[in-house]
Amino acid sequence: MKHLFYILIASFVFAACIGATAEEKAAKTAKEYYDRLADGYPEGFLEGKLGIVNQPGDYGEQLLATYQKYLDDVQKKHGGIQKVLVSPQVGRSDTTLHVTYAFLILCFKDSTQEEITVPMVQVGDEWRMK
């Protein structure tokens, strides 16, 4: 009986150690970045880009202008982004390139949807958009 108790405890510890897969973590993080964009906060979206801090000159400002133009276009064509979902396929890792592709679904306010692929790179404990 004592051995059964130890096996049960070990099973709980093992189950607690099993967390989300790399694909799930990357997709969740990509969704958070795209939620920022959908909320009209392109600066927050830009914070998720890999290496944005080290870019020269006004590159960041140019990217912000591009993201704002995208938001304006989506507003005109679809009424804006209603919500962002993680696709049921979640993602796929490419171990050769050290990239995880997160699959998201953008749900627009006109009831149309678009599935997108977001390349993600793990830097330490964080995920960044490539």
MORA-V471963 format. One record per residue. N is the residue number from 1. OMEGA is omega in whole degrees, -180 to 180 (none if undefined). NEAR is the number of other ideal C-beta (glycine too) atoms within 12 Angstrom. Layout:
BEGIN
n=(N & N)
omega=(OMEGA & OMEGA)
near=(NEAR & NEAR)
END
This chain:
BEGIN
n=(1 & 2 & 3 & 4 & 5 & 6 & 7 & 8 & 9 & 10 & 11 & 12 & 13 & 14 & 15 & 16 & 17 & 18 & 19 & 20 & 21 & 22 & 23 & 24 & 25 & 26 & 27 & 28 & 29 & 30 & 31 & 32 & 33 & 34 & 35 & 36 & 37 & 38 & 39 & 40 & 41 & 42 & 43 & 44 & 45 & 46 & 47 & 48 & 49 & 50 & 51 & 52 & 53 & 54 & 55 & 56 & 57 & 58 & 59 & 60 & 61 & 62 & 63 & 64 & 65 & 66 & 67 & 68 & 69 & 70 & 71 & 72 & 73 & 74 & 75 & 76 & 77 & 78 & 79 & 80 & 81 & 82 & 83 & 84 & 85 & 86 & 87 & 88 & 89 & 90 & 91 & 92 & 93 & 94 & 95 & 96 & 97 & 98 & 99 & 100 & 101 & 102 & 103 & 104 & 105 & 106 & 107 & 108 & 109 & 110 & 111 & 112 & 113 & 114 & 115 & 116 & 117 & 118 & 119 & 120 & 121 & 122 & 123 & 124 & 125 & 126 & 127 & 128 & 129 & 130)
omega=(-180 & 179 & 178 & 178 & 180 & 177 & 179 & 178 & 179 & 178 & 179 & 178 & 179 & -180 & 179 & -179 & 179 & -179 & 178 & 177 & 177 & 180 & 179 & 179 & 179 & -180 & 179 & 180 & 178 & 178 & 179 & 178 & -180 & 173 & 177 & 179 & 180 & 179 & 178 & -179 & -177 & 177 & 178 & 176 & -179 & 178 & 180 & -179 & 178 & 174 & -177 & -178 & -175 & -177 & -177 & 170 & -174 & -179 & 179 & 178 & 178 & 177 & 178 & 178 & 178 & 179 & 179 & 177 & 178 & 179 & 178 & 179 & 179 & 178 & -180 & -175 & -171 & -178 & 179 & 178 & 180 & 179 & 179 & 180 & 170 & 180 & 176 & 178 & 178 & -177 & 180 & 179 & 174 & -175 & 178 & -179 & -178 & 179 & 172 & -180 & 178 & -180 & -180 & 174 & 175 & 179 & -177 & -176 & 177 & 177 & 174 & -179 & 176 & 176 & -179 & 176 & -178 & 177 & -177 & 179 & 178 & 177 & -174 & 179 & -176 & 174 & 179 & 176 & 179 & none)
near=(7 & 8 & 9 & 10 & 11 & 12 & 13 & 14 & 14 & 14 & 14 & 13 & 12 & 12 & 11 & 10 & 10 & 11 & 11 & 17 & 16 & 26 & 30 & 26 & 24 & 39 & 37 & 28 & 35 & 40 & 35 & 29 & 36 & 38 & 25 & 25 & 36 & 31 & 19 & 19 & 21 & 29 & 22 & 20 & 34 & 28 & 24 & 35 & 32 & 25 & 18 & 25 & 14 & 10 & 16 & 11 & 9 & 10 & 17 & 22 & 17 & 17 & 25 & 24 & 17 & 19 & 31 & 21 & 15 & 25 & 29 & 16 & 16 & 28 & 19 & 14 & 17 & 22 & 16 & 24 & 34 & 22 & 20 & 34 & 27 & 30 & 26 & 13 & 17 & 29 & 33 & 23 & 24 & 18 & 12 & 6 & 13 & 17 & 25 & 33 & 30 & 42 & 30 & 37 & 28 & 33 & 27 & 24 & 18 & 17 & 11 & 17 & 19 & 22 & 21 & 27 & 27 & 39 & 28 & 40 & 27 & 23 & 19 & 8 & 9 & 17 & 34 & 29 & 37 & 25)
END
